[in-house]
Amino acid sequence: MTRAARRFPLLGVPNRPSGVAGVYDVADDWSPVYDRTDLAGFYVAMGTSGNQFKNAPLAGRFLAAPVDRVEAGHDHDRDPLRYTGEHTGLVVDLGAFSRKRPLAEGAASGTVLG
């Protein structure tokens, strides 16, 4: 609050704690999930702990691929989609962001640093 009030003086600083506190939204391996849910027609971009903010345009494209293809009948769980970067031509296996991806033991540090 103090930092926000420095930038926006009209905001003020309350005399006692109030409001909503946030938590990290992370997956067990600290990699985001861009995938459909088990409920048909619902998709998620989650588990980013906020560190994907700068990647938001690409995260949107990563999620748009399964939305378009799964809604057209593609089984992303059995045949993970791939995204080809429009500027680089590099291919990204979107199965790496699947809600059902295997979690390798010890592959992540359990921190935002990966």
Salt bridges, closest charged atoms under 4 A:
ASP29 OD1 - ARG101 NH2 2.73
ASP35 OD1 - HIS76 NE2 3.93
ASP35 OD2 - ARG99 NH1 3.01
ASP38 OD1 - ARG99 NH2 3.19
ASP75 OD2 - ARG78 NE 3.45
ASP77 OD2 - ARG36 NH2 2.65
ASP77 OD1 - ARG99 NH1 2.93
ASP77 OD2 - LYS100 NZ 3.91
ASP79 OD2 - HIS74 NE2 3.68
GLU86 OE1 - ARG61 NE 3.34
GLU86 OE2 - HIS87 NE2 3.67
